[in-house]
Amino acid sequence: MSNPHSLLSTLRQRKWHVSGDADDTTNTARLSEAFVDLDRDGDGVLSISEFAPLAKAVGADGADAVQEIFNQLDTHGNGVISESEFLAFSRQTLECDDLDGLGDDRGTRTR
């Protein structure tokens, strides 16, 4: 899979501004906004076609790579990514060290 930090990096660079330095409530709101924006048909889940542009933005090269990333987020295995799956993956990634990939801990979440 592409580096999971790439997903959050892409979310930060786009209008959603997700950050390891923001509080959990702010990030959850921003991630929820990102999910709604990605959910083009408004059915409350992301299909692979709705998720593909984000996966490609984080470096997925081709359908197999998109599917691999999609499968990692689709923890329920039902062929769609729910908002809770999207948020859980994103929060888990936010809690990792070196979120921004710059070799420091500015992206580290502390509890």
Stockholm file with secondary structure:
# STOCKHOLM 1.0

chainA/1-111         MSNPHSLLSTLRQRKWHVSGDADDTTNTARLSEAFVDLDRDGDGVLSISEFAPLAKAVGADGADAVQEIFNQLDTHGNGVISESEFLAFSRQTLECDDLDGLGDDRGTRTR
#=GR chainA/1-111 SS CCCHHHHHHHHHHTTTCCCTTSCHHHHHHHHHHHHHHHCTTCSSEECHHHHHHHHHHTTCCSHHHHHHHHHHHCTTCSSSEEHHHHHHHHHHHHTSSCTTSSSSSTTCCCC
#=GC SS_cons         CCCHHHHHHHHHHTTTCCCTTSCHHHHHHHHHHHHHHHCTTCSSEECHHHHHHHHHHTTCCSHHHHHHHHHHHCTTCSSSEEHHHHHHHHHHHHTSSCTTSSSSSTTCCCC
//
